[in-house]
Structure formats: structure tokens, C-alpha cells
Amino acid sequence: MYKPFTPAYRSLKFALLVIALLGVSNGTVLAQGKADFEQNIEIRSERDWFDIQNKIAVFEDNAVITQGTLRITADHLEVAQDEATGTRSFTAEGNPATYRQELEDGSIIRAEAQVIRYDESQQLLTMSGNVKVTQDDSLIRGHEIIYNFATQQMRASRGEDDSDRVTTIFQPSKKNDDNNEPINR
């Protein structure tokens, strides 16, 4: 549908457009790792193109987004800005697309999915297609996981196949160092 621009169009104007399209609205969106959102966003890819009129930026082939400790990898990344509201939506697709971030407590959260989508106006992160999210040694796996940053609520669901199930694994509580007994006994 859209044709890539020639290299002659890649100028400071395009770089500024990308910065404007990708800037995060404010640091309070994420409770954890929010310092990352005060950092510059850097995107590297093999190819990119911009549709200025429609406010769309596309990054293809080995796209890597970094912002502080946050890192997303994808085969295809599209950023679109809604003209009426000025809010953006980010869609990363890959086999799989990956997400990694160090949280404020020092733990690392990792996720992978076929599609990772963030809707800035609704503050929704939607991951779909063979989703796997890990933090420390805990895991949640399903067909689709939706996280609402505003309410800090998460929903996981299975795929269309009746044999699909959502899997959640929690690690046992740490033992009490004083008497080597479990804390939750």
C-alpha cells in the first residue's frame, strides 16, 4: 500500500518526525521502570520508511528499539499517530517479537509474542500469538495477554483450539532464614 521513500528524503526532518512519533507521553504510565521513559528512544533497523502525510513510521528487518533498559526486537515495527488526539500506537511483529526491561527493583521482565502492540490512548499493552512472559522464575503463557497500565490489571486467554490453556507458574515463597521454615506455613 505505501511505498518506501528514497534515501534522498531521509533527513533531519524525518529524524525529528520519528522522535515526535515515538516520544512517550509521560513517565507515569508505567509504575515500574518509569525512569526508562525519560531516556531517548533509539531505533535501528535494516530499512525504514515514513509516510509523513499519514503520520506512519515503519522499521523493517531486525528492528531494535532501546530506551534506557527497555529493549524490543521485531522483524517489523510500525508506529502510527492519530491526527485527532496526537496519541500513538506501536505494533511490533516478529517470529517472535521480544520485550525486555529492568524494573525499579532490579528484576528483569521478558516477554515474547508474534505481535506486541501498545495503544497509548488506552494505555493497553496487547501481546498475541504464543505469548510467554517471565519475571524471575515465574512464568505466564497463553495465546493473548493484555496489560492495562492505567489499572495495572492483566488478562490472559487461550487460543481458539480447545486444547489450548493459559499456564501460570509461581515460584514457592522464600524460606525464613531464622529457622529454615517456609514463611507461609
LODODREN-252799 format. One line per 5 residues: number of its first residue (from 1); their letters; for each residue x, z, y of N, C-alpha, C, CB. Coordinates in Angstrom, 2 decimals. Each point is the difference from the previous one (the first is absolute). Glycine has a CB too. Layout:
// residues N
NUM = A = X/Z/Y/X/Z/Y/X/Z/Y/X/Z/Y | ...
***
This chain:
// residues 185
1 = MYKPF = 0.82/0.00/-1.18/-0.82/0.00/1.18/0.87/0.00/1.26/-1.80/1.19/-1.27 | 2.76/-0.24/1.38/0.88/0.04/1.15/1.33/-0.64/-0.37/-1.13/2.09/0.86 | 1.73/-2.79/0.08/1.30/-0.61/-0.24/1.07/0.82/0.69/-1.05/-2.29/-0.20 | 2.18/2.50/-0.47/1.07/0.76/0.62/0.53/-0.70/1.24/0.61/0.93/-2.24 | -0.16/-0.14/3.22/0.61/-0.54/1.18/1.42/-0.45/-0.31/-1.44/1.47/1.45
6 = TPAYR = 1.96/-2.39/-0.69/1.37/-0.44/-0.18/0.94/1.05/0.57/-0.70/-2.42/0.11 | 1.98/2.40/-0.52/0.95/0.99/0.50/0.14/0.01/1.52/1.21/-0.24/-2.13 | -1.53/-0.85/2.79/0.12/-0.04/1.46/-0.94/0.99/0.68/0.66/-2.41/-0.17 | -1.75/2.74/-0.48/-0.96/0.93/0.60/0.39/1.46/-0.20/-1.76/-1.70/-0.40 | 2.73/1.96/-0.43/0.40/1.38/-0.26/0.88/0.49/1.14/-0.13/-0.36/-2.50
11 = SLKFA = -0.44/1.12/3.35/0.70/0.44/1.19/-0.32/1.46/0.25/-0.06/-2.31/0.97 | 0.55/2.80/0.14/-0.28/1.37/0.38/-1.50/0.25/0.11/2.19/0.09/1.20 | -2.94/-1.09/-0.74/-1.45/0.13/0.12/-0.62/0.35/-1.35/0.01/-1.64/1.91 | 0.45/0.98/-2.98/-0.53/0.28/-1.33/0.40/1.39/-0.46/0.08/-2.44/-0.53 | 1.16/2.81/0.81/0.46/1.33/-0.39/-0.85/1.07/0.68/2.34/-0.88/-0.33
16 = LLVIA = -2.64/0.68/1.60/-0.84/0.96/0.71/-1.42/0.03/-0.55/1.39/-0.35/2.04 | -1.91/-0.80/-2.44/-1.33/-0.06/-0.60/-0.04/0.82/-1.28/-0.37/-2.28/1.01 | 1.39/2.10/-1.85/0.05/0.73/-1.27/0.05/1.49/0.25/1.17/-1.93/-1.08 | -0.35/2.36/2.04/0.07/1.42/0.32/-1.38/0.49/0.44/2.44/-0.23/0.68 | -3.12/-0.55/0.17/-1.34/0.40/0.47/-0.99/0.04/-1.15/0.50/-1.01/2.23
21 = LLGVS = -0.44/0.04/-3.14/-0.93/-0.03/-1.13/0.23/1.15/-0.95/-0.10/-2.46/0.20 | 1.36/2.84/-0.41/0.32/0.97/-1.03/0.10/1.43/0.48/1.16/-1.80/-1.12 | -1.18/2.02/2.42/0.12/1.36/0.53/-1.10/0.89/-0.53/1.08/-0.90/2.05 | -0.73/2.11/-2.41/-1.00/0.94/-0.52/-0.68/0.67/1.18/1.33/0.39/-2.13 | -2.64/-0.20/2.06/-0.78/0.49/1.14/0.45/1.37/0.47/-1.91/-1.33/-0.83
26 = NGTVL = 2.09/2.28/-0.08/0.52/1.30/0.41/0.53/0.73/-1.21/-1.60/0.10/1.92 | 2.43/0.88/-1.69/0.66/0.72/-1.08/-0.89/0.98/-0.71/2.07/-0.27/1.23 | -3.26/0.56/-0.73/-0.85/0.99/-0.64/-0.81/-0.57/-1.15/-0.12/1.17/2.15 | 0.24/-2.47/-2.40/-0.75/-0.61/-1.09/0.40/0.63/-1.33/-0.17/-2.14/1.31 | 1.44/2.36/-1.51/0.49/0.59/-1.24/0.43/1.43/0.23/0.72/-2.25/-0.81
31 = AQGKA = -1.22/3.15/0.02/0.43/1.39/0.12/1.42/0.14/-0.53/-2.37/0.80/-0.23 | 2.68/-1.48/-0.88/1.33/0.07/-0.56/0.80/-1.22/0.42/-0.87/1.34/-1.95 | 2.15/-1.16/2.18/0.86/-1.12/0.32/-0.29/-0.61/1.36/0.16/-0.43/-2.39 | -0.83/1.17/3.28/-0.42/-0.59/1.26/1.18/-0.34/0.90/-2.11/1.28/-0.18 | 3.24/-0.63/0.01/1.17/-0.34/0.81/0.42/-1.46/-0.22/0.76/2.41/-0.10
36 = DFEQN = -1.02/-2.94/-1.09/0.33/-1.39/-0.29/-0.71/-0.95/0.96/0.35/0.60/-2.40 | -1.57/-0.25/2.78/-0.81/-0.89/0.82/0.42/-0.02/1.46/-1.86/0.41/-1.57 | 2.83/0.41/1.91/0.59/-0.05/1.34/1.24/-0.88/0.01/-0.88/2.30/0.47 | 1.28/-2.81/-1.64/1.20/-0.84/-0.14/-0.38/-1.48/0.17/1.05/1.70/-1.55 | -0.02/-2.52/1.80/-0.21/-1.44/0.08/-0.41/-0.55/-1.36/1.69/-0.15/1.85
41 = IEIRS = -2.47/-0.92/-1.84/-0.39/-0.70/-1.21/0.92/-1.21/-0.14/-2.43/0.77/0.19 | 3.02/-0.93/-1.36/0.84/-1.16/-0.26/-0.56/-0.74/-1.21/2.05/1.15/0.96 | -2.21/-2.46/-0.82/-0.49/-0.82/-1.11/1.03/-1.08/-0.27/-2.44/0.46/0.58 | 2.82/-0.57/-1.84/0.91/-1.06/-0.42/-0.69/-0.80/-1.09/2.06/1.38/0.58 | -1.89/-2.69/-0.52/-0.58/-0.87/-1.02/0.78/-1.30/-0.04/-2.29/1.03/0.33
46 = ERDWF = 2.01/-1.82/-1.35/0.65/-1.31/-0.11/-0.62/-0.99/0.99/0.50/0.45/-2.42 | -1.80/-0.31/2.66/-0.71/-0.90/0.92/-1.06/0.80/0.74/0.42/-2.01/-1.51 | -0.68/1.63/2.72/-1.12/0.57/0.73/-0.59/-1.05/0.92/1.02/2.30/-0.13 | -2.26/-2.10/0.50/-0.66/-0.89/0.95/-1.08/0.77/0.72/0.50/-2.02/-1.42 | -0.88/1.51/2.59/-0.91/0.71/0.87/-1.09/-0.95/0.49/1.83/1.58/0.69
51 = DIQNK = -3.05/-1.09/-0.67/-1.12/-0.71/0.59/-0.39/0.82/1.22/-0.84/-1.01/-2.24 | 1.41/0.63/3.38/-0.18/0.79/1.22/-1.46/0.03/0.44/2.33/-0.60/0.69 | -2.99/-0.52/-0.74/-1.39/-0.08/0.46/-0.90/0.94/-0.79/0.38/-2.38/0.67 | -0.17/2.45/-1.99/-0.84/0.85/-0.85/0.60/1.38/-0.26/-0.84/-2.07/-1.05 | 2.01/2.36/1.66/0.66/1.30/-0.11/0.28/0.38/-1.46/-1.12/0.70/2.12
56 = IAVFE = 1.80/-1.63/-2.82/0.36/0.23/-1.40/1.50/-0.24/-0.15/-2.30/-0.69/-0.81 | 2.95/1.61/0.12/1.42/-0.16/-0.35/0.09/0.04/-1.51/0.80/1.08/2.18 | -0.04/-2.01/-2.77/0.15/-0.09/-1.45/1.49/0.03/-0.34/-2.17/-1.32/-0.23 | 2.52/2.16/-0.74/1.38/0.13/-0.47/-0.03/-0.27/-1.50/0.64/1.70/1.84 | 0.18/-2.66/-2.29/-0.07/-0.40/-1.41/1.36/0.10/-0.67/-1.89/-1.52/0.55
61 = DNAVI = 1.83/1.69/-1.85/1.17/0.02/-0.88/0.91/1.17/0.32/-0.15/-2.49/-0.19 | 0.06/3.49/-0.64/0.86/1.17/0.09/-0.13/0.70/1.36/1.58/-1.10/-1.61 | -2.81/1.35/2.04/-0.23/0.70/1.27/0.28/1.49/-0.20/-1.74/-1.72/0.70 | 2.50/2.29/0.22/0.34/1.43/-0.04/-0.30/0.58/1.38/1.81/-0.35/-1.80 | -2.67/1.35/1.83/-0.36/0.69/1.24/0.62/1.38/-0.06/-2.17/-1.31/0.26
66 = TQGTL = 2.89/1.69/0.78/0.51/1.36/0.07/-0.37/0.60/1.35/1.91/-0.56/-1.55 | -2.24/1.84/1.51/-0.29/0.77/1.20/0.37/1.44/-0.33/-1.89/-1.58/0.79 | 3.05/2.01/-0.32/0.49/1.32/-0.39/0.24/0.02/-1.50/-1.24/1.10/1.91 | 0.67/-0.13/-2.61/0.17/0.07/-1.45/-1.02/-0.83/-0.76/0.93/2.26/0.30 | -1.93/-2.81/0.43/-1.04/-0.81/-0.63/0.57/-1.38/-0.32/-1.81/1.26/1.24
71 = RITAD = 1.55/-1.73/-2.46/0.48/-1.32/-0.42/-1.08/-0.65/-0.85/2.43/0.75/0.06 | -2.82/-1.97/0.30/-0.97/-0.78/-0.76/0.65/-1.32/-0.36/-1.98/1.10/1.16 | 1.85/-1.50/-2.42/0.50/-1.32/-0.42/-1.19/-0.81/-0.50/2.28/0.94/-0.61 | -2.22/-2.26/0.87/-1.10/-0.88/-0.40/0.50/-1.42/-0.10/-1.68/1.51/1.10 | 0.96/-2.31/-1.88/0.27/-1.43/-0.04/-0.61/-0.68/1.21/0.05/0.06/-2.51
76 = HLEVA = -1.16/0.50/3.02/-0.74/-0.59/1.11/-0.58/1.13/0.84/-0.56/-2.09/-1.35 | 0.82/2.07/2.64/-0.55/1.00/0.92/-0.71/-0.73/1.13/1.83/1.66/-0.58 | -3.05/-1.24/0.85/-0.75/-0.57/1.11/-0.47/1.12/0.91/-0.73/-1.96/-1.42 | 0.94/1.77/2.72/-0.43/0.95/1.00/-0.95/-0.73/0.94/2.17/1.34/-0.15 | -3.37/-0.81/0.30/-1.00/-0.63/0.87/-0.49/1.03/1.00/-0.70/-1.60/-1.83
81 = QDEAT = 0.50/1.14/3.07/-0.49/0.88/1.05/-1.39/-0.44/0.40/2.34/0.45/0.81 | -3.29/0.50/-0.79/-1.36/-0.27/0.44/0.01/-0.14/1.51/-1.00/1.26/-1.98 | 0.56/-2.39/2.48/0.05/-0.27/1.44/-0.89/0.95/0.78/0.49/-2.38/-0.50 | -1.62/2.73/-0.05/-0.96/0.85/0.73/0.49/1.45/0.12/-1.85/-1.48/-0.82 | 2.37/2.02/-0.27/0.39/1.42/0.00/1.49/0.21/0.19/-1.92/0.43/-1.48
86 = GTRSF = 2.73/-1.45/1.20/1.45/0.15/0.09/0.61/0.68/-1.21/-0.25/0.09/2.44 | -0.59/0.31/-3.41/0.53/0.65/-1.21/0.52/-1.05/-0.97/-1.60/1.93/0.30 | 2.45/-1.49/-1.20/0.64/-0.91/-0.94/-0.37/0.34/-1.44/1.88/-0.30/1.61 | -1.74/-0.72/-2.44/-0.09/0.20/-1.44/1.27/-0.59/-0.61/-2.58/-0.07/-0.01 | 3.12/0.76/-0.96/1.23/-0.39/-0.67/-0.32/-0.23/-1.46/1.44/1.32/1.64
91 = TAEGN = -1.05/-2.45/-2.20/-0.23/-0.28/-1.41/1.30/-0.43/-0.64/-2.39/-0.65/0.46 | 2.87/1.44/-1.41/1.23/-0.30/-0.75/-0.40/-0.35/-1.42/1.40/1.55/1.45 | -0.95/-2.70/-1.93/-0.29/-0.43/-1.37/1.31/-0.21/-0.74/-2.17/-1.08/0.72 | 2.18/1.44/-1.99/1.22/-0.17/-0.79/-0.28/0.18/-1.46/1.34/0.78/1.91 | -0.28/-0.89/-2.66/-0.12/0.14/-1.44/1.00/1.03/-0.51/-0.79/-2.38/-0.18
96 = PATYR = 0.67/3.63/0.58/-0.97/0.59/0.91/0.57/0.12/1.42/-1.00/1.26/-1.92 | 0.12/-0.94/2.87/0.43/0.45/1.33/0.30/1.49/-0.16/-1.42/-1.76/1.28 | 2.43/2.26/-0.57/0.40/1.40/-0.17/0.01/0.73/1.34/1.37/-0.63/-1.99 | -1.56/1.93/1.91/0.01/0.89/1.17/0.82/1.21/-0.37/-2.28/-0.81/0.80 | 3.14/1.26/0.12/0.81/1.20/-0.21/0.13/0.70/1.34/1.28/-1.05/-1.94
101 = QELED = -1.44/2.39/1.95/0.17/0.75/1.23/0.41/1.43/-0.32/-1.70/-1.44/1.15 | 2.61/1.96/-0.32/0.37/1.40/-0.10/-0.94/0.80/0.89/2.43/-0.57/-0.49 | -3.08/1.57/-0.08/-0.94/0.81/0.74/0.74/1.12/0.72/-1.82/-0.54/-1.64 | 1.13/1.22/2.54/0.64/1.04/0.80/0.57/1.14/-0.83/-1.55/-0.59/1.82 | 0.99/0.84/-3.01/0.53/1.06/-0.86/1.21/-0.46/-0.82/-2.30/0.97/-0.11
106 = GSIIR = 2.73/-2.22/0.30/1.16/-0.53/-0.70/-0.34/-0.72/-1.30/1.28/1.81/1.01 | -2.52/-1.70/-1.46/-0.38/-0.69/-1.24/-0.18/-1.49/0.29/-1.12/2.10/-0.90 | 1.21/-2.89/-0.15/-0.14/-1.45/0.11/-1.31/-0.41/-0.65/2.52/-0.33/-0.01 | -3.29/-0.49/0.71/-1.20/-0.57/-0.59/0.27/-1.48/-0.21/-1.54/1.71/1.11 | 1.17/-2.20/-2.29/0.18/-1.41/-0.35/-1.32/-0.56/-0.49/2.43/0.38/-0.59
111 = AEAQV = -2.65/-1.65/0.92/-1.22/-0.67/-0.47/0.33/-1.45/-0.29/-1.49/1.57/1.33 | 0.75/-2.13/-2.26/0.10/-1.43/-0.27/-1.38/-0.52/-0.36/2.42/0.21/-0.78 | -2.68/-1.45/1.19/-1.30/-0.64/-0.25/0.16/-1.49/0.23/-1.28/2.10/0.68 | 0.33/-2.86/-1.14/0.01/-1.43/0.28/-0.26/-0.25/1.49/-0.80/-0.47/-2.36 | -0.10/1.28/2.95/-0.34/-0.13/1.42/-0.01/1.38/0.63/-1.37/-2.09/-0.44
116 = IRYDE = 2.07/2.23/1.57/-0.02/1.22/0.80/-0.52/-0.42/1.38/1.96/1.11/-1.30 | -3.10/-0.53/1.70/-0.63/-0.40/1.26/-0.23/1.25/0.86/-1.12/-2.00/-1.13 | 1.45/1.89/2.42/-0.28/1.09/0.93/-0.85/-0.53/1.14/2.17/1.15/-0.59 | -3.32/-0.53/0.80/-0.92/-0.35/1.08/0.15/1.08/1.06/-1.63/-1.21/-1.56 | 2.25/0.84/2.68/0.29/0.95/1.06/-1.27/0.58/0.62/2.12/-1.23/0.45
121 = SQQLL = -3.15/0.42/-0.25/-1.22/0.48/0.67/-0.73/1.03/-0.85/-0.20/-2.20/1.16 | 0.19/2.02/-2.47/-0.69/0.94/-0.89/0.94/1.06/-0.56/-1.59/-1.80/-0.58 | 2.89/1.66/0.83/1.03/0.90/-0.53/-0.07/0.11/-1.52/-0.06/1.27/2.16 | -0.13/-2.44/-2.81/-0.10/-0.05/-1.45/1.18/-0.74/-0.60/-2.49/0.07/0.18 | 3.09/0.53/-1.19/1.03/-0.64/-0.80/-0.64/-0.32/-1.34/1.92/1.23/1.18
126 = TMSGN = -1.99/-2.51/-1.53/-0.61/-0.43/-1.26/1.06/-0.68/-0.85/-2.27/-0.26/1.10 | 2.48/0.77/-2.29/0.93/-0.61/-0.95/-0.82/-0.47/-1.19/1.95/1.47/0.75 | -1.74/-2.72/-1.17/-0.79/-0.51/-1.11/0.86/-0.83/-0.94/-2.03/0.00/1.45 | 1.62/0.00/-2.73/0.69/-0.76/-1.03/1.18/0.75/-0.58/-0.71/-2.06/1.13 | 0.52/2.70/-2.27/1.07/0.74/-0.69/0.70/0.99/0.92/0.33/-1.96/-1.49
131 = VKVTQ = -1.11/2.83/2.10/0.52/0.96/0.97/0.65/1.18/-0.72/-1.77/-0.69/1.65 | 2.92/1.09/-1.13/0.71/1.16/-0.53/0.58/0.74/1.20/0.55/-1.15/-2.22 | -0.90/2.44/2.37/0.52/0.83/1.08/0.67/1.22/-0.62/-1.82/-0.80/1.62 | 3.06/1.06/-1.21/0.73/1.16/-0.52/0.55/0.83/1.16/0.59/-1.27/-2.10 | -0.59/2.60/1.89/0.65/0.92/0.92/0.53/1.13/-0.86/-1.52/-0.60/1.97
136 = DDSLI = 2.82/0.87/-1.82/0.69/0.91/-0.90/-0.23/-0.53/-1.42/-0.27/2.03/1.59 | -0.26/-1.22/-2.48/-0.26/-0.48/-1.35/-1.48/-0.20/-0.28/2.06/1.16/-0.73 | -2.88/-1.14/1.78/-1.43/-0.22/-0.16/-0.30/-1.48/0.16/-0.51/2.32/0.85 | -0.58/-2.76/-1.47/-0.33/-1.42/-0.04/-1.51/-0.20/0.07/2.07/-0.46/-1.34 | -2.49/-0.59/2.03/-1.38/-0.45/-0.09/0.06/-1.51/-0.15/-0.91/1.95/1.41
141 = RGHEI = 0.11/-2.45/-2.34/0.00/-1.43/-0.32/-1.44/-0.46/-0.14/2.25/0.17/-1.16 | -2.54/-1.36/1.69/-1.34/-0.56/-0.11/-0.01/-1.44/0.49/-1.00/2.28/0.29 | -0.17/-2.86/-0.26/-0.13/-1.37/0.50/0.01/-0.03/1.52/-1.30/-0.61/-2.06 | 0.65/1.62/2.68/-0.06/0.04/1.45/0.09/1.45/0.46/-1.38/-2.11/0.07 | 2.20/2.33/0.96/0.10/1.31/0.63/-0.16/-0.20/1.49/1.53/0.91/-1.83
146 = IYNFA = -2.45/-0.12/2.42/-0.25/-0.08/1.44/0.29/1.36/0.60/-1.77/-1.81/-0.30 | 2.60/1.81/1.36/0.34/1.24/0.69/-0.46/-0.11/1.44/1.99/0.40/-1.52 | -2.78/0.57/1.97/-0.50/0.05/1.37/0.88/0.98/0.77/-2.39/-0.56/-0.72 | 3.20/0.04/1.66/0.90/0.84/0.77/-0.75/0.95/0.91/1.70/-1.80/-0.10 | -2.86/1.40/0.62/-0.78/0.84/0.92/-0.54/1.24/-0.71/-0.61/-2.04/1.32
151 = TQQMR = 0.07/1.85/-2.52/-0.59/1.13/-0.73/0.94/0.60/-1.03/-2.21/-1.06/0.34 | 3.34/0.40/-0.60/0.98/0.38/-1.03/-0.68/0.13/-1.37/1.36/1.20/1.75 | -2.22/-2.17/-2.05/-0.67/-0.05/-1.29/0.45/-1.25/-0.74/-1.99/1.28/0.91 | 2.10/-1.15/-2.24/0.42/-1.11/-0.84/-1.03/-0.23/-1.09/2.42/0.50/0.48 | -2.62/-1.78/-0.81/-0.92/-0.37/-1.07/0.71/-1.00/-0.90/-2.05/0.41/1.46
156 = ASRGE = 2.01/-0.18/-2.75/0.59/-0.93/-0.97/-1.10/-0.50/-0.91/2.25/1.18/0.09 | -2.17/-2.46/-0.47/-1.01/-0.56/-0.88/0.63/-0.91/-1.04/-1.69/0.15/1.84 | 0.96/-0.35/-2.92/0.47/-0.84/-1.09/-0.33/-1.45/0.28/-0.28/1.89/-1.63 | 0.80/-2.78/0.81/-0.29/-1.42/0.14/-1.32/-0.37/-0.65/2.43/-0.45/0.05 | -2.69/-0.84/-0.17/-1.25/-0.51/-0.57/-0.09/0.20/-1.51/-0.05/-1.68/1.84
161 = DDSDR = 1.18/1.70/-2.51/0.05/0.16/-1.45/-0.45/1.41/-0.38/1.88/-1.70/-0.17 | -2.80/1.81/-0.80/-0.51/1.30/-0.41/1.10/0.91/-0.55/-2.19/-1.08/-0.50 | 3.28/0.51/0.01/1.07/0.83/-0.54/0.94/0.52/1.09/-0.14/-1.31/-2.12 | 0.01/0.77/3.34/0.82/0.50/1.11/-0.44/1.41/0.37/0.33/-2.35/0.86 | 0.64/3.17/-0.54/-0.27/1.37/0.42/0.97/0.36/1.11/-0.86/0.64/-2.29
166 = VTTIF = 0.50/0.31/3.13/0.92/0.57/0.98/0.77/1.09/-0.71/-1.54/-0.54/1.99 | 2.86/0.55/-1.82/0.85/1.01/-0.62/0.66/0.83/1.09/0.41/-1.48/-2.01 | -0.51/2.81/1.89/0.66/0.91/0.93/0.79/0.99/-0.81/-1.81/-0.27/1.73 | 3.07/0.45/-1.37/0.88/0.96/-0.69/0.54/0.97/1.05/0.63/-1.70/-1.82 | -0.92/2.98/1.63/0.54/1.06/0.85/1.09/0.72/-0.77/-2.20/0.27/1.24
171 = QPSKK = 3.24/0.12/-0.57/1.05/0.79/-0.63/-0.44/1.46/-0.03/1.80/-1.62/0.77 | -1.37/2.38/-1.79/-0.37/1.41/-0.05/0.59/0.76/1.18/-0.13/-0.13/-2.51 | -0.50/1.25/2.83/0.49/0.85/1.09/1.38/0.52/-0.35/-2.34/0.64/0.62 | 3.10/-0.36/0.42/1.35/0.56/-0.19/-0.11/1.42/-0.53/0.90/-1.43/1.86 | 0.11/1.85/-2.64/0.02/1.36/-0.53/0.49/0.97/1.06/0.41/-0.89/-2.31
176 = NDDNN = -0.90/2.12/2.23/0.42/1.07/0.89/1.41/0.41/-0.38/-2.39/0.80/0.32 | 3.32/-0.82/0.61/1.41/0.32/-0.30/0.21/1.47/-0.37/0.66/-1.81/1.56 | -1.52/2.72/-1.07/0.19/1.43/-0.24/-0.15/0.38/-1.47/-0.83/0.42/2.30 | -0.21/-0.89/-2.95/-0.21/0.41/-1.39/-0.18/-1.19/-0.92/-1.02/2.10/0.82 | 1.38/-3.28/-0.37/-0.02/-1.22/-0.81/-1.40/-0.29/-0.58/2.41/0.41/-0.54
181 = EPINR = -3.43/0.08/1.21/-1.36/-0.24/-0.40/-0.61/-1.07/0.90/-0.21/2.37/-0.84 | -0.72/-3.15/0.31/-0.69/-0.98/0.86/-0.75/0.70/1.13/-0.23/-1.56/-1.96 | 0.20/0.97/3.12/-0.66/0.59/1.16/-1.52/0.02/-0.18/1.90/-0.79/1.45 | -2.46/-0.23/-2.07/-1.45/-0.13/-0.05/-0.60/0.60/-1.27/0.20/-2.05/1.37 | 0.40/3.03/-1.93/-0.53/0.61/-1.21/-1.02/1.01/0.29/2.10/-0.40/-1.08
***
